[in-house]
Amino acid sequence: MTGIQGPDSARQERLTVLIRRYEKDILRICYLYLHELEQSKDAVQETFLKAYTHLDRLQDPSKEKSWLTKIAVNICRDHLRSPWVTHMNRYVQPEDLRIAAEQENETHTALTAAVMSLPRKYMEAIMLRYIQGCGIQETADILGITPSAVSRRCSRACARLKRELEGSDEING
């Protein structure tokens, strides 16, 4: 007679390690997308749940972060497309950006607010490339675009940010 088997302990341990390593990074990504802490936490949970169910697809341990980031980005994109979200006020106050910022100062808050106000395709490229530290190829894989498109988006986003922030009294003091 065989008993009921519990969850695969190796899979569970692997997920626990992923959560410990990347939970803060994934929360930061989700917050930059969703602009709301509780929704971001839900998206993080959904990301790790989806990762657990598809853990066998992760063949290369060196790509854990980009794999989880891609899952999180897709979950956030799906959430933003939902009819419920399109009726909500998506404006975020700079003081609400604490989770996205490691250090609190006026320059960092202004920069974070400026990045969040970029069109989504630019915000995604900047967020992955410079905030999360992904390489160009990794960013391209996560976004499903070419490396040259990543470079163009980053370049255009940086030009927009420079124009916006040079005119800011907070930056020029």
Secondary structure by P-SEA (a helix, b strand, c coil): ccccccccaaaaaaaaaaaaccaaaaaaaaaaacccaaaaaaaaaaaaaaaaaaccccccccaaaaaaaaaaaaaaaaaaaccccccccccccccccccccccccaaaaaaaaaaaaccaaaaaaaaacccccccaaaaaaaacccaaaaaaaaaaaaaaaaaaaaacccccc
